[in-house]
Amino acid sequence: MTPSEHIGFIGLGNMGGAIALRLIRAGYGLSVLDLDHKKMAPLLKEGALQVSSPGEMAKRSAIVFASLQSDAVEEIACGKDSLLTGGKSGLIFVDLSSTSPELAIKVSDKLRSRGIEMLDAPVSGADIGATNGNLTVFVGGNYEAYQRTLPVLQQVGRTVTYLGKNGNGQLGKRINQMMQAMSELAIYEGLQLAKQVNLPLRAFARAVSGGCAQTWRLDELVDGVFNQGKMKYKLNLRPGRTGTALKMAKELGMELPGAEAAHRVFSDCQWNVVIDFDEKDS
């Protein structure tokens, strides 16, 4: 894939819009599509072209990216006036959305019947990672398609990892989310204990972020407290991050006691945990 080849991008929310902007500023010709026309405006000012449907985008593009809610992916890929109906053999569809392994396999099979390859390539790293190209990308699908799109994916993420067949990218993202939730449990319980024994909480948080307990989420917390002046930090909790992994493990006959503990603790908190850094702790 070279900058001379045209790219399409569907879904220009906080994550998708930032990624699309990086691609156009990297020199790629870009067509864009979003139901909210206001979200297309910044890209159009940068030189992107507006299209009216996924089918039209497929006709224009060598590769099409999407960053969507999971329930929209199959429709843009295989519905009316979609990538399937408008695309030609050799088109590559890269789905950055977080969906299910089953959906990735279903959609990729349909597209492959028309000579279109799909990569399920969900990302991790939040909106700031999309802006600065610092995302982690988990990729499943045809290896040749992965190799061809790798130069573009490297504009999207600092870490781009091929994990094998379609569906494996989504599996990697699910496990990553479970591990993230467990790291958030460590932050929550560690800071609870530190506060209970009267350690200065802000200083302690910064100290452990420089040691073996360091995690991406802990770094984010310390940055918010010290560089942005936040005195309350809300953990980014969602039931699905542990729930989907626990369901997957159950189907495989496995037990994940750590993930079960995180799910139980955060369920008891109704998935709403705010760590209060009182100013007297500074």
Backbone bond lengths (Angstrom), bond angles and torsions (degrees), N, CA, C in turn:
res aa  C-N    CA-C-N  psi(-1)  N-CA   C-N-CA  omega(-1)  CA-C   N-CA-C  phi
1 M - - - 1.467 - - 1.519 109.35 -
2 T 1.310 117.40 125.12 1.461 121.46 -179.76 1.518 109.73 -120.17
3 P 1.345 117.92 160.78 1.462 119.83 178.32 1.525 114.08 -58.11
4 S 1.335 117.97 -16.77 1.459 119.85 178.47 1.520 112.25 -75.27
5 E 1.335 117.85 -17.95 1.457 122.05 179.32 1.518 110.26 -87.83
6 H 1.326 115.20 143.35 1.467 120.60 -172.14 1.532 110.78 -85.94
7 I 1.329 115.47 142.44 1.458 123.20 179.71 1.520 109.18 -117.48
8 G 1.329 115.76 143.61 1.458 121.66 171.25 1.515 109.77 -109.78
9 F 1.333 116.27 150.83 1.465 119.60 178.68 1.528 108.56 -140.95
10 I 1.342 115.11 123.62 1.464 122.31 -179.16 1.525 108.58 -115.81
11 G 1.337 115.93 125.28 1.467 120.73 178.90 1.507 111.26 98.80
12 L 1.332 116.61 98.55 1.463 121.27 -171.70 1.522 112.01 -117.23
13 G 1.334 115.55 45.36 1.463 120.43 173.52 1.519 110.63 -71.39
14 N 1.320 116.99 -162.50 1.467 120.42 -177.68 1.524 111.75 -56.85
15 M 1.314 116.51 -44.02 1.460 120.92 -179.31 1.528 111.22 -76.54
16 G 1.331 116.92 -53.69 1.457 120.82 -176.63 1.517 113.06 -63.48
17 G 1.331 117.02 -40.22 1.456 120.15 -179.99 1.514 112.20 -63.05
18 A 1.330 116.50 -40.65 1.467 120.52 179.58 1.525 111.14 -67.49
19 I 1.325 116.98 -39.90 1.471 120.34 178.99 1.520 110.35 -66.67
20 A 1.325 116.92 -44.97 1.460 120.72 179.68 1.525 111.14 -59.66
21 L 1.320 116.64 -39.72 1.466 120.54 179.13 1.522 110.71 -63.74
22 R 1.336 116.94 -40.45 1.469 119.97 177.07 1.530 110.81 -61.19
23 L 1.317 117.30 -40.06 1.457 120.35 -177.37 1.523 111.66 -67.41
24 I 1.323 116.45 -43.18 1.464 117.84 -178.95 1.523 110.72 -69.05
25 R 1.334 117.26 -33.25 1.459 119.91 178.17 1.531 111.85 -75.97
26 A 1.329 116.17 -16.04 1.468 120.05 174.19 1.523 111.55 -83.23
27 G 1.338 117.08 -2.61 1.454 120.80 174.70 1.512 115.59 104.16
28 Y 1.341 117.66 2.69 1.454 119.68 179.84 1.523 110.49 -81.54
29 G 1.343 116.07 137.04 1.454 120.21 169.50 1.518 108.74 -67.84
30 L 1.331 117.68 137.07 1.459 120.30 -169.40 1.526 110.81 -137.42
31 S 1.341 115.65 133.13 1.460 122.62 166.35 1.516 107.91 -107.78
32 V 1.328 118.03 143.69 1.456 121.13 -175.42 1.520 110.99 -130.04
33 L 1.333 114.47 154.51 1.455 121.54 178.91 1.519 109.48 -151.47
34 D 1.312 115.96 131.03 1.461 122.12 174.00 1.522 107.70 -154.47
35 L 1.331 116.54 145.30 1.459 119.91 178.54 1.526 111.69 -62.92
36 D 1.318 117.13 -29.79 1.461 122.69 177.20 1.532 108.55 -92.59
37 H 1.296 117.00 105.27 1.466 120.78 -175.55 1.523 112.03 -62.75
38 K 1.331 117.85 -26.64 1.463 120.37 179.35 1.526 111.51 -63.11
39 K 1.322 116.41 -30.01 1.462 119.98 -179.34 1.526 111.87 -73.13
40 M 1.317 116.62 -21.06 1.461 119.75 178.59 1.524 112.09 -81.11
41 A 1.334 116.65 -23.83 1.462 121.07 -171.67 1.534 114.12 -54.13
42 P 1.358 119.53 -47.57 1.477 118.38 -179.55 1.525 112.91 -61.66
43 L 1.332 116.95 -34.39 1.472 120.30 179.13 1.522 111.34 -72.64
44 L 1.329 116.57 -37.38 1.463 120.02 178.87 1.527 110.44 -64.76
45 K 1.324 116.50 -36.30 1.467 120.31 176.66 1.524 111.84 -64.31
46 E 1.337 116.08 -27.65 1.465 120.75 -179.96 1.526 112.14 -85.62
47 G 1.338 116.45 -3.06 1.458 119.60 177.30 1.511 115.54 111.25
48 A 1.333 118.29 2.82 1.464 120.61 177.81 1.527 110.42 -69.07
49 L 1.323 115.29 157.18 1.456 121.96 176.07 1.523 109.71 -101.92
50 Q 1.312 117.21 143.38 1.461 121.70 178.10 1.523 109.49 -95.74
51 V 1.329 116.57 134.45 1.466 120.76 174.32 1.523 108.54 -118.77
52 S 1.321 115.49 165.85 1.458 120.08 -173.36 1.516 114.10 -100.09
53 S 1.345 117.33 -13.83 1.464 119.52 -176.36 1.517 110.34 -160.22
54 P 1.342 117.27 160.25 1.468 119.84 174.08 1.523 112.51 -59.73
55 G 1.349 117.00 -34.35 1.460 119.84 179.39 1.518 111.92 -63.53
56 E 1.339 116.53 -43.17 1.465 120.19 176.97 1.521 110.49 -64.23
57 M 1.324 116.60 -40.28 1.460 119.95 179.56 1.532 110.57 -62.88
58 A 1.321 117.01 -40.54 1.457 120.82 -179.58 1.524 111.27 -62.12
59 K 1.316 117.34 -35.81 1.462 121.25 179.43 1.523 111.83 -67.99
60 R 1.335 117.40 -30.22 1.459 122.07 -175.90 1.530 113.04 -86.54
61 S 1.351 117.32 -22.64 1.458 120.80 -160.79 1.524 113.57 -112.30
62 A 1.333 114.97 153.73 1.458 121.96 170.45 1.525 110.96 -89.95
63 I 1.321 115.22 -26.71 1.460 122.10 179.69 1.519 107.86 -146.63
64 V 1.321 116.70 139.20 1.462 121.73 178.38 1.522 108.88 -123.56
65 F 1.320 116.08 126.57 1.462 122.76 174.50 1.523 109.09 -99.41
66 A 1.331 115.87 152.23 1.462 120.93 172.06 1.513 108.95 -139.58
67 S 1.330 115.50 140.46 1.464 122.43 173.76 1.526 106.35 -133.76
68 L 1.336 115.49 95.74 1.458 121.53 -166.61 1.523 112.04 -137.08
69 Q 1.325 115.51 168.09 1.452 120.33 166.40 1.526 107.87 -67.84
70 S 1.311 116.46 148.91 1.472 120.18 -171.60 1.525 112.94 -59.07
71 D 1.339 117.60 -32.41 1.461 119.30 -175.83 1.526 113.14 -75.47
72 A 1.340 117.89 -7.14 1.468 120.77 -179.66 1.521 112.70 -98.57
73 V 1.322 117.61 -13.31 1.470 120.52 -171.13 1.521 111.94 -65.73
74 E 1.314 118.14 -49.02 1.464 120.53 -176.96 1.521 111.32 -62.65
75 E 1.326 117.93 -36.59 1.464 121.27 -178.50 1.520 111.61 -65.57
76 I 1.322 117.76 -46.28 1.474 118.84 -178.69 1.532 111.08 -71.81
77 A 1.334 115.74 -26.80 1.465 119.41 -178.96 1.528 112.54 -82.38
78 C 1.339 116.30 -41.41 1.467 119.39 -168.75 1.526 114.53 -130.28
79 G 1.315 118.63 1.53 1.454 121.33 -177.59 1.520 112.74 -83.31
80 K 1.339 114.88 -157.73 1.462 121.26 178.93 1.529 110.17 -70.53
81 D 1.326 117.57 134.92 1.468 123.83 -179.08 1.535 110.12 51.20
82 S 1.319 115.55 54.17 1.465 123.29 -172.17 1.520 111.21 -110.86
83 L 1.313 116.23 -175.08 1.468 120.94 173.90 1.522 110.59 -61.49
84 L 1.322 116.39 -35.52 1.467 121.14 -179.34 1.528 110.97 -65.31
85 T 1.331 117.28 -42.74 1.461 120.76 -176.36 1.526 112.01 -80.95
86 G 1.338 117.68 -28.85 1.456 120.24 -176.40 1.509 114.79 -100.98
87 G 1.319 116.81 -15.71 1.457 120.39 -173.16 1.510 113.87 -81.83
88 K 1.314 113.67 156.52 1.458 120.75 177.99 1.523 108.97 -110.69
89 S 1.316 116.29 161.48 1.460 120.57 176.69 1.524 109.58 -57.37
90 G 1.322 116.09 133.77 1.460 121.26 -177.91 1.506 113.87 103.72
91 L 1.343 117.14 -15.13 1.463 120.64 175.65 1.529 109.47 -64.80
92 I 1.327 116.78 143.92 1.464 122.24 175.27 1.524 108.93 -118.94
93 F 1.311 116.35 130.10 1.461 123.12 176.73 1.522 108.27 -108.05
94 V 1.328 116.90 122.93 1.460 122.33 178.68 1.523 108.14 -112.06
95 D 1.318 116.15 111.77 1.459 121.30 -178.70 1.519 109.57 -96.87
96 L 1.335 115.75 106.92 1.460 121.75 178.83 1.520 112.53 -82.80
97 S 1.319 117.05 -5.45 1.465 121.68 -176.38 1.525 111.23 -70.51
98 S 1.325 115.33 155.84 1.468 120.76 173.46 1.519 107.89 -94.63
99 T 1.326 116.55 106.36 1.456 121.10 -178.47 1.529 108.37 -121.37
100 S 1.314 117.25 -139.73 1.465 121.34 176.22 1.520 109.36 -118.75
101 P 1.335 117.46 154.30 1.471 119.62 175.35 1.526 111.79 -58.03
102 E 1.328 116.04 -37.18 1.467 120.20 -178.63 1.532 111.28 -63.63
103 L 1.339 116.56 -41.53 1.460 119.67 179.50 1.523 110.57 -67.60
104 A 1.329 116.85 -39.99 1.467 120.27 178.66 1.527 110.90 -59.24
105 I 1.315 116.84 -42.68 1.467 121.08 -179.87 1.527 110.47 -67.87
106 K 1.315 116.86 -43.36 1.467 121.56 -179.21 1.525 111.19 -60.98
107 V 1.333 116.69 -49.08 1.462 120.91 -177.17 1.523 110.68 -68.83
108 S 1.324 117.23 -41.76 1.468 119.88 -179.09 1.531 111.09 -63.77
109 D 1.327 117.39 -37.42 1.460 120.24 178.45 1.528 111.18 -64.20
110 K 1.329 116.43 -42.12 1.470 119.99 179.54 1.522 110.67 -64.19
111 L 1.324 116.71 -44.99 1.456 120.21 -178.45 1.523 111.63 -67.19
112 R 1.322 116.76 -38.82 1.460 120.38 -177.98 1.532 111.26 -64.01
113 S 1.326 116.86 -27.76 1.463 119.89 177.80 1.523 111.84 -64.88
114 R 1.332 116.81 -17.34 1.471 121.98 176.96 1.532 111.87 -108.48
115 G 1.318 117.68 11.62 1.458 120.78 178.99 1.508 114.67 82.24
116 I 1.332 116.46 14.97 1.470 121.78 179.38 1.521 108.66 -105.15
117 E 1.319 117.38 127.36 1.464 120.86 177.35 1.525 110.06 -95.14
118 M 1.333 114.74 145.47 1.459 121.14 177.91 1.520 109.99 -122.14
119 L 1.304 116.22 138.97 1.459 122.62 169.71 1.519 108.43 -112.99
120 D 1.335 117.35 123.56 1.461 118.48 168.72 1.522 106.16 -85.56
121 A 1.331 115.39 119.39 1.461 121.17 -169.77 1.523 111.49 -138.10
122 P 1.348 117.80 60.24 1.464 119.49 179.33 1.528 111.07 -63.85
123 V 1.322 114.77 154.59 1.462 120.35 -173.08 1.524 110.41 -119.74
124 S 1.331 114.65 158.55 1.461 122.34 175.00 1.519 107.71 -135.86
125 G 1.334 116.07 139.85 1.459 119.16 178.69 1.503 114.97 141.06
126 A 1.337 118.45 1.42 1.462 123.58 174.52 1.526 112.04 66.94
127 D 1.343 115.05 177.41 1.461 120.76 -174.61 1.521 112.42 -60.99
128 I 1.331 117.05 -37.46 1.459 119.63 -178.95 1.529 110.44 -64.05
129 G 1.326 116.68 -34.77 1.461 120.25 177.13 1.512 112.24 -66.91
130 A 1.351 116.17 -33.75 1.464 120.09 176.56 1.517 110.87 -67.43
131 T 1.315 116.68 -37.76 1.460 121.45 -178.11 1.518 111.74 -67.67
132 N 1.334 116.75 -43.05 1.466 119.74 -174.62 1.531 114.11 -100.20
133 G 1.330 116.78 8.27 1.462 119.97 178.50 1.511 113.63 69.80
134 N 1.323 116.06 29.49 1.461 121.33 -173.43 1.526 111.85 -109.32
135 L 1.326 117.16 24.60 1.450 121.05 -179.76 1.530 111.59 -77.59
136 T 1.327 114.70 161.44 1.459 121.97 166.54 1.522 107.10 -103.93
137 V 1.330 117.02 132.22 1.460 121.67 -177.22 1.527 108.87 -118.71
138 F 1.332 116.30 124.36 1.463 123.03 177.46 1.530 107.55 -100.62
139 V 1.335 118.54 120.03 1.464 120.37 -170.16 1.522 111.42 -118.10
140 G 1.333 115.12 129.44 1.453 121.86 171.47 1.518 110.01 -124.52
141 G 1.335 117.52 144.10 1.459 120.18 177.61 1.518 112.18 141.79
142 N 1.313 115.46 -166.67 1.452 122.77 -178.91 1.526 110.59 -62.81
143 Y 1.337 117.02 131.12 1.460 120.44 -174.10 1.525 111.98 -67.83
144 E 1.328 118.04 -37.91 1.463 120.17 179.12 1.529 110.38 -64.51
145 A 1.335 116.78 -39.25 1.470 120.14 177.07 1.526 110.28 -64.65
146 Y 1.323 116.03 -39.36 1.468 120.30 176.65 1.527 111.02 -60.86
147 Q 1.320 116.78 -47.18 1.471 120.82 -179.28 1.525 110.78 -61.14
148 R 1.316 116.61 -38.62 1.462 120.37 -177.84 1.527 111.49 -69.54
149 T 1.319 117.13 -34.33 1.468 120.12 -177.67 1.528 112.68 -92.64
150 L 1.330 117.55 -6.34 1.461 120.22 -174.65 1.533 113.40 -54.86
151 P 1.342 120.49 -43.14 1.469 118.12 178.87 1.526 113.35 -58.76
152 V 1.333 117.08 -33.06 1.464 120.28 177.92 1.530 109.79 -75.07
153 L 1.320 116.58 -43.85 1.461 120.35 179.12 1.524 111.92 -60.44
154 Q 1.320 116.61 -30.32 1.461 119.74 178.55 1.524 112.53 -72.65
155 Q 1.334 117.45 -14.86 1.461 120.65 169.36 1.526 110.89 -78.67
156 V 1.326 115.26 -22.69 1.469 121.64 -177.79 1.523 111.42 -86.81
157 G 1.343 116.85 -43.78 1.457 120.30 -172.57 1.512 113.75 -131.80
158 R 1.308 115.15 148.08 1.472 120.36 173.40 1.516 110.41 -73.19
159 T 1.339 116.48 -36.26 1.462 121.83 179.30 1.518 108.73 -118.09
160 V 1.323 116.88 111.92 1.461 122.55 179.11 1.528 106.66 -118.62
161 T 1.335 116.62 118.74 1.465 120.21 -171.55 1.517 110.83 -127.18
162 Y 1.326 115.55 125.55 1.457 121.35 177.07 1.526 109.13 -85.04
163 L 1.331 116.65 126.42 1.462 121.61 -174.33 1.526 114.04 -115.25
164 G 1.346 116.49 6.76 1.463 118.11 176.96 1.513 112.92 111.04
165 K 1.319 116.47 -144.89 1.464 122.97 -169.29 1.523 112.68 -67.06
166 N 1.341 115.60 167.48 1.465 121.06 176.70 1.525 110.80 -55.73
167 G 1.308 114.88 138.36 1.457 122.51 -176.17 1.510 112.39 100.66
168 N 1.339 116.61 -27.17 1.462 119.24 -177.35 1.528 113.02 -70.66
169 G 1.330 116.61 -28.82 1.457 118.36 174.97 1.523 110.79 -62.37
170 Q 1.332 116.33 -43.46 1.468 120.48 179.04 1.529 111.57 -67.78
171 L 1.335 117.12 -35.89 1.462 119.97 176.22 1.534 110.19 -62.98
172 G 1.333 116.30 -43.73 1.460 119.95 178.87 1.510 111.69 -60.67
173 K 1.330 116.99 -42.24 1.468 120.35 179.50 1.534 111.04 -64.54
174 R 1.324 117.38 -40.32 1.471 120.41 179.76 1.528 111.68 -61.85
175 I 1.324 115.96 -43.86 1.464 118.99 -179.66 1.522 110.14 -68.09
176 N 1.319 116.78 -39.18 1.463 121.45 175.76 1.526 111.21 -57.50
177 Q 1.325 116.90 -42.46 1.467 120.76 179.42 1.531 111.49 -64.26
178 M 1.330 116.32 -39.99 1.462 119.74 176.99 1.528 110.40 -61.70
179 M 1.325 117.22 -44.00 1.459 121.00 -179.61 1.526 111.02 -65.86
180 Q 1.329 116.28 -35.49 1.462 120.11 176.26 1.522 110.60 -61.64
181 A 1.340 116.77 -44.55 1.460 120.42 -179.71 1.526 111.38 -61.83
182 M 1.330 116.54 -37.51 1.459 119.92 179.52 1.531 111.25 -69.34
183 S 1.340 117.12 -34.60 1.465 119.15 176.15 1.521 110.20 -68.05
184 E 1.333 117.04 -33.95 1.469 120.21 177.01 1.527 111.40 -68.49
185 L 1.341 117.01 -33.22 1.461 119.52 174.50 1.520 110.42 -63.98
186 A 1.333 117.60 -40.65 1.465 120.92 178.08 1.529 110.92 -62.46
187 I 1.329 117.04 -42.45 1.465 120.66 177.86 1.528 109.97 -61.95
188 Y 1.316 116.17 -48.45 1.469 121.39 -177.15 1.528 111.29 -60.03
189 E 1.328 117.23 -50.80 1.468 119.29 -175.98 1.530 111.13 -72.88
190 G 1.342 117.16 -36.49 1.462 119.50 178.50 1.523 112.08 -62.93
191 L 1.327 116.90 -43.89 1.465 119.66 -179.84 1.528 111.82 -73.05
192 Q 1.329 117.01 -30.84 1.468 119.16 172.72 1.529 110.73 -60.22
193 L 1.327 116.30 -47.50 1.454 121.30 -179.03 1.531 111.07 -65.24
194 A 1.330 116.30 -41.88 1.463 120.02 179.26 1.521 111.23 -60.94
195 K 1.330 116.25 -40.88 1.466 119.63 -179.93 1.526 110.61 -68.25
196 Q 1.334 116.11 -36.79 1.456 119.96 -177.90 1.528 111.87 -65.66
197 V 1.337 117.04 -32.04 1.474 119.84 179.33 1.539 111.63 -96.29
198 N 1.346 114.84 14.89 1.475 121.90 171.53 1.527 114.53 67.60
199 L 1.340 117.13 29.60 1.459 118.54 169.76 1.532 109.16 -74.06
200 P 1.341 118.06 146.41 1.472 119.59 173.49 1.523 108.73 -65.96
201 L 1.318 116.37 112.54 1.459 121.03 -164.36 1.532 113.03 -65.86
202 R 1.319 117.30 -42.35 1.465 120.01 -179.40 1.534 110.57 -63.70
203 A 1.321 115.26 -45.28 1.467 119.53 -179.75 1.521 110.83 -64.24
204 F 1.328 116.47 -39.61 1.463 119.92 -179.80 1.525 110.57 -65.88
205 A 1.330 117.39 -43.09 1.462 120.82 -179.92 1.527 110.61 -59.61
206 R 1.329 116.25 -41.74 1.462 118.99 179.55 1.524 110.86 -67.77
207 A 1.324 116.56 -36.61 1.461 120.08 -179.40 1.522 111.23 -64.03
208 V 1.345 117.54 -48.14 1.464 119.08 -176.02 1.529 111.75 -72.10
209 S 1.335 116.78 -22.89 1.463 118.41 177.54 1.529 111.26 -70.12
210 G 1.319 116.54 -15.23 1.460 120.64 176.98 1.509 113.04 -98.26
211 G 1.330 117.19 3.03 1.463 120.76 -178.23 1.513 112.34 -115.44
212 C 1.303 116.04 -158.45 1.465 121.41 -175.37 1.527 113.16 -69.89
213 A 1.339 118.14 -15.24 1.460 120.99 178.42 1.526 112.32 -85.41
214 Q 1.336 116.61 2.79 1.466 120.81 -176.76 1.527 111.16 -59.69
215 T 1.346 116.31 134.71 1.461 123.48 171.98 1.520 108.39 -141.00
216 W 1.314 115.41 165.54 1.474 120.82 177.51 1.514 110.49 -57.70
217 R 1.331 116.83 -44.14 1.468 120.62 -177.54 1.519 111.29 -68.17
218 L 1.318 117.78 -35.80 1.461 120.45 177.06 1.525 110.63 -67.51
219 D 1.320 117.02 -39.33 1.464 120.30 175.29 1.528 110.88 -60.44
220 E 1.330 116.45 -40.80 1.468 120.91 178.62 1.522 110.48 -62.31
221 L 1.327 115.79 -42.86 1.463 120.84 178.41 1.524 110.96 -60.16
222 V 1.314 117.18 -49.22 1.464 121.64 -177.84 1.528 110.67 -63.67
223 D 1.330 116.45 -40.09 1.464 119.82 177.33 1.521 110.80 -61.39
224 G 1.339 116.72 -43.30 1.459 120.29 179.52 1.508 112.84 -62.80
225 V 1.327 116.30 -41.23 1.463 120.82 -176.37 1.526 111.49 -74.28
226 F 1.327 117.16 -44.87 1.462 120.05 -172.92 1.532 113.57 -89.91
227 N 1.324 117.18 -36.47 1.465 119.16 -174.96 1.521 113.63 -99.03
228 Q 1.323 116.75 -23.37 1.463 119.79 -178.31 1.524 112.58 -112.38
229 G 1.315 116.43 -3.37 1.465 120.14 175.14 1.517 115.26 72.96
230 K 1.333 117.61 19.81 1.461 119.71 179.55 1.528 109.95 -75.13
231 M 1.325 116.44 133.00 1.467 120.15 177.35 1.535 111.55 -102.86
232 K 1.322 116.57 -6.13 1.461 120.75 175.79 1.528 107.80 -131.55
233 Y 1.319 116.57 129.51 1.455 121.30 179.99 1.527 108.64 -120.53
234 K 1.334 115.66 121.63 1.464 120.55 -179.58 1.519 109.95 -97.68
235 L 1.316 116.28 124.44 1.462 120.32 176.05 1.529 109.55 -66.49
236 N 1.313 116.07 140.13 1.459 122.59 -175.75 1.525 109.63 -87.65
237 L 1.320 115.89 77.30 1.467 121.60 -170.70 1.523 111.85 -100.29
238 R 1.336 115.55 139.58 1.459 121.73 173.84 1.533 108.02 -143.49
239 P 1.340 117.72 133.71 1.464 119.90 -177.93 1.519 113.98 -56.10
240 G 1.348 116.89 -34.66 1.457 119.97 -176.00 1.516 114.15 -65.64
241 R 1.325 117.21 -22.39 1.457 119.44 -176.11 1.527 112.06 -65.36
242 T 1.311 116.39 -33.99 1.462 119.34 173.27 1.528 111.12 -99.44
243 G 1.330 116.14 -34.19 1.458 120.18 -175.03 1.516 113.66 -61.29
244 T 1.335 117.80 -42.95 1.469 119.23 -178.42 1.523 111.11 -69.01
245 A 1.329 116.62 -37.14 1.467 119.48 178.62 1.526 110.58 -67.71
246 L 1.320 117.45 -39.72 1.464 120.71 178.95 1.529 110.98 -65.15
247 K 1.326 116.19 -38.14 1.468 119.73 177.28 1.523 110.40 -64.91
248 M 1.316 116.01 -43.38 1.454 121.06 179.32 1.526 110.50 -61.61
249 A 1.335 116.44 -44.43 1.463 120.62 180.00 1.529 111.21 -63.47
250 K 1.321 116.35 -40.53 1.464 120.25 179.66 1.516 111.03 -61.00
251 E 1.347 116.77 -41.81 1.457 121.06 179.05 1.519 111.77 -64.18
252 L 1.348 116.16 -26.29 1.464 121.46 179.53 1.527 112.56 -92.34
253 G 1.331 116.68 0.27 1.458 120.60 -179.03 1.515 113.51 75.71
254 M 1.336 117.07 23.34 1.466 122.23 -178.96 1.522 111.03 -103.94
255 E 1.323 115.17 157.87 1.457 121.29 169.65 1.522 109.06 -116.10
256 L 1.328 115.80 139.40 1.463 122.13 177.67 1.532 107.73 -125.11
257 P 1.334 117.23 79.38 1.467 119.51 -173.37 1.528 113.76 -60.97
258 G 1.331 117.95 -33.59 1.455 119.85 178.49 1.519 111.79 -66.53
259 A 1.321 115.98 -45.83 1.463 120.10 178.13 1.523 110.62 -65.23
260 E 1.327 116.35 -36.98 1.463 119.78 177.16 1.521 110.73 -62.40
261 A 1.334 116.74 -40.11 1.468 120.67 179.21 1.523 110.56 -65.07
262 A 1.341 116.95 -44.96 1.466 119.61 179.22 1.518 110.70 -61.48
263 H 1.325 116.38 -43.59 1.464 120.48 -179.84 1.532 110.96 -61.76
264 R 1.322 115.90 -42.04 1.466 120.23 -178.89 1.527 111.38 -67.63
265 V 1.329 117.27 -46.81 1.467 120.88 -178.59 1.523 110.99 -61.20
266 F 1.327 116.91 -47.30 1.458 119.32 -177.16 1.529 111.81 -73.49
267 S 1.342 117.16 -28.98 1.467 119.59 173.15 1.520 110.07 -62.69
268 D 1.343 116.08 -41.98 1.462 120.22 178.60 1.523 111.87 -62.46
269 C 1.334 116.02 -28.13 1.474 121.64 177.40 1.523 111.78 -89.54
270 Q 1.332 116.82 5.49 1.470 123.16 -177.42 1.529 111.70 56.66
271 W 1.335 115.91 32.90 1.462 123.29 175.78 1.530 112.22 58.66
272 N 1.310 115.16 32.82 1.466 120.55 -179.49 1.528 108.69 -137.19
273 V 1.330 116.33 96.19 1.464 121.89 -178.47 1.524 108.86 -122.76
274 V 1.317 115.59 121.80 1.465 121.78 177.39 1.522 108.00 -120.91
275 I 1.322 116.74 123.94 1.465 121.24 177.21 1.517 108.12 -93.63
276 D 1.318 116.25 121.66 1.464 122.91 -174.82 1.526 109.65 -97.03
277 F 1.324 117.35 114.90 1.463 122.95 176.80 1.522 108.31 -97.66
278 D 1.323 115.03 88.19 1.468 119.57 -179.12 1.523 109.67 -62.48
279 E 1.323 117.01 141.55 1.470 121.01 -175.83 1.525 112.35 -61.40
280 K 1.304 117.64 -26.53 1.473 119.03 -178.85 1.530 110.98 -70.01
281 D 1.352 116.65 -13.48 1.472 119.59 178.38 1.530 112.55 -84.00
282 S 1.326 117.14 -4.36 1.468 119.69 -174.32 1.509 112.11 -75.05
